[in-house]
C-alpha cells in the first residue's frame, strides 16, 4: 500500500466510525429510517426526574407533548429504565385535583428493558397541577411529581408563616398552629 491509499482508507474508516448507530428502545432495535418522522423532529428533550437515596432505583424521564390547554388532552411521555428486580417493577399513576388522568393508572415494567409509555391527562382549569408517578421495585419505592402548567396563571404560595433561621444556618418557615 502506498501513502495515498492508506490515508484514503483511514478517512473512510473515520467517516464510518462517526455515523450514528441505531439506538435500542424497549429492548428492540430501532428501525432504520434516514429521516425522522415529522412528529419527532421538534420533540422537546426529556426531563430526568431526580433520584433520592433509598429510592426504587428506577430512572424516570418525562416529556409533555404539546402545551397543556384547559379541556384538551395532553400526552405525557414517560420513559423508565434501570429495572433490576427479576419480578420487574410496578408503577401507579394519580393526578392532582384539576387534572384528569385518562386510561389506566398502573403499569408493569419488565426487568432489564427500557419501557416507554404515553399517559394522557386533561387540565380542568388554568394553573399548576401534577401527575404523580409512584414506582415500586422490590421493597423500595419512589414518588415523582410531573408538573403540568396550564395557561399563564402562576402558582401562588399561601404563606401564613414567618421566615427564620435555625442555629445551624438553615432557613425555615414557622407556621401558626390551627
Secondary structure, 3 states (H helix, E strand, C coil): CCHHHHHHHHHHHHHHHCCCCCCEECCEECCCCCCCCHHHHCCCCCEECCCCCCCCCCEEEEEEECCCCECCEEEEEEEEECCCCCCCEEEEEEECCCEEEECCCEEEECCCCCEEEEEEEEECCCEEEEEEEEEEECCEEEEEEEEEEECCCCCCCCCCCEEEECCCCCEEEECCCC
